[in-house]
Amino acid sequence: MAWLYLILASLCEIVWAAGMKYTNGFSSRPWMSLATVAVSIVSFLLLALAMRTLPMGTSYAIWTGLGAAGAAIVGILFFHEPGTVGRILCITLIVAGIIGLKLTMK
């Protein structure tokens, strides 16, 4: 169950990162701002649940790694950010590191 919490926490991190793009600096879109903050709180709570069982270092690295890779992919697909070979290679390296952390857990 801890891995499910961690994956859901990571997905929430991607959602709130993308949501921040729509908050206009938390200044003029109160409902989007509230939704972004709410999803970020859910992300933290799910991460805390995952850390009950999983090691802190592994949990945090996977949470931030999936969040960063996912946010970069969302940026490329939906916000017209550059999808250069270098960026895609770096995203691939992040995902490879996450897989490595999972495979080396005992």
Disulfide bonds with the S-S distance in Angstrom:
none
